[in-house]
Amino acid sequence: MTQNDITTKLISLAAERFQQEASTLSAADDLFDRLGIDSYQALELLSDVENAFNVEVPDYELQGVHTFAALAEVIGRRL
């Protein structure tokens, strides 16, 4: 799975969970600002992501991760 594939899937998951149009989201978007979510909602999204990609992402790998692209990079290392 390419980085672009991972990012596209992440955007799709986030759009579905937070009732957004996937076409309005981009890899460079800040997850919190663009989706208008708090840390609890980010954890819910992370749970969706872990289930969708069948990976487990430790908390320490998420420090400083704010964009779809950065999250895709973390997921890519786990696949």
N, C-alpha and C positions, 0 to 999 in steps of 0.2 A: 504494500500500500504506500503510495507516494505521499509526500508532505501535503500536496495540494488536495489529494483525496481525503486525508485526515482532516484538514481544515474545513473542507466542504461538509463533511459529515458532522463536525463539531458545530458549525453554523446551523445546519439543519436541526440538530438536537436542541440547540439553544432557542432557535426560532419556534420550534414546536412547544417547548416547555413554557416559554414566556410570551406566547401569542404575538410573535413578530413575523414580518415577511423576511424570509431568508435572503431574498434579493436585495434587501436594504442593508444587510450586514456584510462587513468585509473583514479580511484577515487582520488588518491593522486596528480594528475597533477595540477600544477598551471594554472588556466584558462588563464591568460594573457601571461605567458611565452610559454606555450605549444601550444596555439592557435595563438599566435602572434597578439593579439588584443589590441586595446586601450580602453579607458574608454567609448567612444561613442559606439564602437562595443559591449562592455559589456552590455550597456543599451539596445541595440537591442536584444541581447541574453536574457536579463532579460524579455523583453516584450514577446518574444517567450515562455519563461518558464511560465510566469504568465498566458498566454493564454492556454498553454497546460495543466497546472495543475488547472486552474480556481481559482487562488489565487491572492492576491495582497500583495506584499512584500514591506514594508516601507524601505526607504533608510537607516535608522539607524540600521536596522537588517543586512545590508550588509557590514558594516564596519568590516574590517579585514577578510572578506570572499574571499579566493583566490583559493580554490580547489573545485573540483566537490563534494567531500564528505562534505565539509563545507556548500556549497550551498544546497545540498540535505538535510542536517540537518535543515536549515532554512525553506525550503519548507515543510519538514515533520511536523514542528511545526504549519504550516499554514493550513495543510489539516485536 
